[in-house]
Amino acid sequence: MELENIILRAWDDRSLLELDETKQAIDSVIEMLDKGKLRCAEPLGDGNWRVNEWVKKAVILYFPLRKMETTHAGILEFHDKMALKTDYESLGVRVVPPAAARYGAYLAPGVIMMPSYVNIGAYVDSNTMVDTWATVGSCAQIGKHVHLSGGVGIGGVLEPVQAAPVIVEDGAFIGSRCIIVEGARIGSEAVLGANTVITGSTKIIDVSGNTPIEYKGYVPPRSVVIPGSYKKQFPAGEYSVPCALIIGQRKESTDKKTSLNDALREFDVAV
C-alpha cells in the first residue's frame, strides 16, 4: 500500500518525480515486475482478471526517470532508455540470439525465446514458447504452456491505464502471424489458426452449432478459431469485413498435446 500511495501521488503531481522516495518506489515496482512479484493484471481465480492500474502507472513514470544510453552487443549498437534482462541461466530461461526482453518483463522458468521480443511489464509464465519473430507487448499476460508461433503479434497497452492488457491463458496455441491486440483475451487451451486477428471489437462468431453465437474481444476456452469474414453494408455498397470463426472445440477427453493435434487435423487449421 505504501508503494501504491507513492506512485499515485506522483501520477497526480509529476514534480514528485524529483524526490528520492518516489524514484526508489518506482524502481522497486519495476524490480518486482521483473521478478514476477507484481503483475500489471492478475487472475482472480473465478475466471475474471483485475487490472492493477497503479502498477501500469509506475511503468509509465519509469520512462522519464531513465536517460538515453548507448550499449553494444558485439558489433551491434543500441541507443535506448531501458536496460535488457540478463542472467538467463539462473532464471532457467532459454534465449536464442538475437532474442531480447526488457528489464521489467517477467520470464518464468522453462520459457523459451526464439529470436523474439518481450516488452517491459509483460508476464510470460512457465514452459511457454515465444517463437521466431513473435513479439509480446508491454503488460501483456501470457499463461503457462502457451505456444506463440512464428510472427505472432501480442499487443501492448500502457495507456489508458484502466485498459486491460492482452491476456493469453494457459495452454493456448496461437498460430503463425496471428495478431491479438486491444486487450483481447484468449481462453485457456484455445487454438488460433494462422493469420487470425483478434481485437477488442473483432466479431468472434461460434459457427459450430445450429445457431451462431457472437463474442467480442474474447475467445472461450478450448475454442478452435480461424479467420473469416461477414458481409456489411456501407454507403458505397456491401463489402466483406474480417471476423474470426469458432469452428469447434478441443476435446477434453484427451491430453493437451493429443487434443491440439486432433484439433489441427480434424478442422484442417493452418498453423
DAFENZI-V221945 format. One record per pair of residues at least 24 apart in sequence whose ideal C-beta (glycine too) atoms are under 8 Angstrom apart, sorted by the first residue. I is the first residue (numbers start at 1). J is the second residue. Records with the same first field share a line. If there is no record, write none. Layout:
I = J, J
This chain:
3 = 28, 29
4 = 54
7 = 54, 55, 57, 58, 61
8 = 54, 57
10 = 61
11 = 54, 57, 61
14 = 64
17 = 61, 64, 65
23 = 65
25 = 58
26 = 58, 61, 62, 65
27 = 62
29 = 55, 58, 59, 62
30 = 58, 59, 62, 103, 104, 120
33 = 59, 104, 105, 106, 120, 121, 123
34 = 85, 103, 104, 105, 106
35 = 106
36 = 106, 108, 123
39 = 106, 123, 141
40 = 121, 123, 139, 141, 165
41 = 139, 141, 164, 165, 167
42 = 141
49 = 141, 164, 167, 185
51 = 161, 162, 163, 164, 165
53 = 161, 162
55 = 121
56 = 121, 139, 158, 159, 161
57 = 161
59 = 104, 120, 121, 138, 139, 158
60 = 158, 159, 161
62 = 104, 120
73 = 98
82 = 120
99 = 130
105 = 136
108 = 144
114 = 150
116 = 148
119 = 156
121 = 156, 158, 165
122 = 156
125 = 170
137 = 165, 166, 181
138 = 165
139 = 165
140 = 165, 166, 167, 168
141 = 165, 166, 167, 168
142 = 168
143 = 168, 169, 170, 171, 172, 188
144 = 170, 171
145 = 170, 171, 256
146 = 170, 171, 172, 173, 174
147 = 172, 173, 174
148 = 174
149 = 173, 174, 175, 176, 177, 178, 194, 271
150 = 176, 177
151 = 176, 177
152 = 176, 177, 178, 179, 180
153 = 177, 178, 179, 180, 181
154 = 180, 181
155 = 179, 180, 181, 182, 184
157 = 182, 183
169 = 221
171 = 256
173 = 260, 271
175 = 269, 270, 271
176 = 270, 271
182 = 217
183 = 217
184 = 217, 218, 219
185 = 217, 218, 219
186 = 219
187 = 218, 219, 220, 221, 222, 223
188 = 221, 222
189 = 221, 222, 250, 256, 259
190 = 219, 220, 221, 222, 223, 224, 225, 250
191 = 223, 224, 225, 250, 260, 263, 264, 269
192 = 219, 225, 244
193 = 224, 225, 226, 227, 269, 270, 271
194 = 269, 270, 271
195 = 227, 270
196 = 225, 226, 227, 244
197 = 227, 242, 244
198 = 225, 244
202 = 242, 243, 244
203 = 230, 241, 243, 244
204 = 243, 244, 245, 246
205 = 230, 243, 244, 245, 246
206 = 245, 246
207 = 245, 246, 247
208 = 246, 247, 248, 249
213 = 246
219 = 244, 246
220 = 246
222 = 249, 250, 252, 259
223 = 248, 249, 250
224 = 248, 249, 250, 263, 267, 269
226 = 267, 269, 270
